[in-house]
Amino acid sequence: MRKQRHVALMGTALALALFATGCGSAGDDYSGQKIKPAGQAADNGDASGTSKRDTPAKTLEVKRTAKLGDVVTDSNGWTLYRYDEDTASPSQSNCNGKCEKAWPPVPAKDAKASAGISKEQIGKVKRSDGSWQLTLGGWPVYRFAKDAEPGDWEGHGVDGMWNALAPDGNKASARNVKDLQAVKNPELGKILTDSKGRTLYRFDKDSAWPMKSNCKGECLKSWVPAKPADKDKVEGVNPKLLSTYKRADGTEQMSIDCWPLYWFKGDKKPGDINGQGKMGMWHAATDEGKRAGVAP
């Protein structure tokens, strides 16, 4: 009996110790969750630093989203944010203390622009603690501690004052989503992409005059007709080149310079060009409706 009582008392003491460690330790609290100091992610991070929140952004990338248009990320894919309480002219951060633990400022060191971001937009601002913070379009740049993995944008809209960054430093917004956009591909030059960043292709077996699609049956299992674009949501393309093709099943398909356009199921992420050259008859479409990567 004495031995059982001793074990029970030890168990109770252990439970109390664990409770005190989890809930009674000193530190800041944010929305009911313990926030670790800037630089420590929700997990312990890894050797590559992809889970760190206080590392330099390095190359700023542009990620196409269907809901917010183009969003800026760091080189590891973490979404970058701006705060309405800050100012861009002059640049000033007003996120300090508890705020900066939830929204770690991005260091200014080693930042550079990629395609879609002007290097003139990149700058820095001195914080109250003397450190230098990255700015984009004059706005101080942050990450969000509650983004669980690269590509998340859980911080967008928080408190009505935090927003994912657009490439020019403005707020990312659904108003910025483009149905059709010409982007520069390092291999093919200017090519067309849809609202989800998918490459658009044309098929050599189709015809432009008369406009006709010859992708039917089995072909449609891999190549999906692109939906017509709102001409007010087109960028880098002459709207006069766009038209709509009515398919045999009654659905409508976008075309450029009278060539029907498709996206390829083999492309898994924005920017993929896995359909280029398929069967020698599929080619990414240029901003003029030509075959990308093919000499005139």
C-alpha positions, -999 to 999 in steps of 0.1 A, spaced: 0 0 0 28 24 9 45 17 -24 13 24 -44 8 57 -25 44 67 -33 39 60 -70 7 80 -70 23 110 -53 52 109 -79 27 108 -107 8 138 -93 40 158 -89 51 150 -124 17 161 -138 19 194 -118 54 200 -131 44 195 -167 13 217 -162 35 245 -147 61 242 -176 34 244 -203 12 272 -189 30 290 -162 63 300 -179 70 336 -185 67 351 -220 45 368 -244 12 353 -256 -6 359 -289 -42 349 -296 -39 321 -270 -8 305 -285 27 307 -273 48 327 -298 85 319 -298 110 347 -303 116 359 -339 137 334 -357 121 303 -342 93 288 -362 64 268 -348 86 238 -352 123 235 -346 132 243 -382 157 223 -402 193 226 -413 183 245 -445 166 272 -425 134 270 -445 114 271 -412 132 302 -398 114 335 -396 143 359 -391 165 349 -420 171 372 -450 146 369 -478 174 366 -505 157 364 -539 122 378 -538 99 356 -559 65 363 -575 39 336 -569 7 336 -589 -25 328 -569 -61 325 -581 -75 345 -552 -49 373 -546 -32 376 -579 6 379 -577 20 375 -542 57 381 -531 75 353 -513 111 349 -501 135 325 -517 121 296 -497 84 303 -506 73 320 -474 47 347 -480 58 383 -472 35 409 -457 30 446 -451 12 464 -422 -12 493 -426 1 510 -394 35 514 -411 44 541 -436 61 539 -470 71 575 -475 91 578 -454 96 542 -446 89 534 -410 79 502 -390 54 505 -362 55 468 -354 75 462 -322 74 441 -290 47 415 -291 38 425 -326 72 416 -340 71 382 -324 39 374 -343 52 393 -374 90 388 -376 106 416 -396 126 404 -426 163 415 -425 174 437 -454 206 418 -460 212 400 -494 177 408 -508 174 409 -546 147 410 -572 135 382 -596 114 385 -627 83 406 -620 98 427 -593 117 459 -600 150 461 -582 143 498 -576 114 488 -554 138 470 -529 151 491 -500 156 491 -463 146 509 -431 163 512 -397 142 498 -369 140 512 -334 165 486 -322 191 496 -348 186 466 -371 178 471 -408 145 457 -422 137 450 -458 113 473 -476 94 468 -509 79 498 -525 88 516 -493 68 493 -471 86 473 -443 84 436 -450 74 408 -425 67 371 -423 38 356 -402 46 333 -374 14 313 -379 21 304 -416 28 267 -411 46 261 -444 58 279 -475 29 290 -497 6 297 -468 -9 332 -465 -28 329 -433 -17 364 -423 -36 381 -452 -64 402 -437 -55 397 -401 -70 425 -380 -79 442 -412 -44 457 -413 -21 429 -426 -19 420 -462 3 398 -484 26 419 -506 21 425 -543 52 429 -565 50 467 -564 47 469 -527 9 474 -528 -16 450 -511 -22 417 -529 -59 416 -539 -84 396 -559 -87 428 -580 -52 420 -592 -60 386 -606 -55 384 -643 -74 360 -665 -46 361 -691 -11 373 -687 21 373 -708 51 363 -686 88 359 -695 100 323 -694 138 319 -693 137 292 -720 109 303 -743 106 341 -739 71 356 -735 44 331 -731 8 331 -720 -5 320 -686 -40 318 -671 -53 331 -638 -37 302 -620 -3 307 -636 -7 277 -659 11 278 -693 -13 280 -722 -6 260 -754 -17 257 -790 -20 226 -811 -6 222 -846 -35 200 -857 -59 229 -850 -66 255 -876 -69 293 -873 -88 299 -905 -114 286 -901 -109 285 -864 -112 249 -853 -101 226 -825 -91 190 -834 -84 180 -798 -112 157 -790 -118 124 -771 -86 110 -756 -68 143 -763 -90 162 -739 -79 139 -710 -45 156 -711 -52 190 -727 -80 212 -712 -96 240 -732 -88 273 -716 -118 294 -704 -123 328 -722 -107 358 -705 -124 390 -694 -106 415 -716 -104 439 -687 -83 413 -669 -56 409 -695 -20 420 -691 7 421 -717 -15 409 -745 -34 429 -772 -71 423 -764 -78 426 -801 -60 393 -807 -84 375 -784 -116 357 -794 -139 329 -783 -142 295 -800 -174 276 -795 -167 239 -792 -189 211 -805 -203 204 -769 -214 241 -766 -186 252 -742 -165 282 -750 -127 282 -754 -102 311 -754 -82 317 -785 -55 341 -796 -50 351 -832 -77 325 -839 -58 296 -823 -76 277 -796 -57 276 -763 -53 248 -737 -36 241 -705 -17 208 -699 -25 184 -670 11 174 -669 20 209 -656 19 206 -618 28 242 -608 28 277 -622 56 282 -647 58 246 -657 62 240 -695 61 202 -695 37 203 -725 63 221 -747 71 200 -778 48 171 -769 44 149 -799 61 176 -818 27 194 -821 21 212 -789 38 245 -781 34 273 -755 16 302 -771 34 336 -772 18 369 -765 11 372 -803 -3 337 -806 28 322 -822 45 290 -812 70 296 -785 105 281 -791 99 276 -828 116 297 -854 92 317 -877 
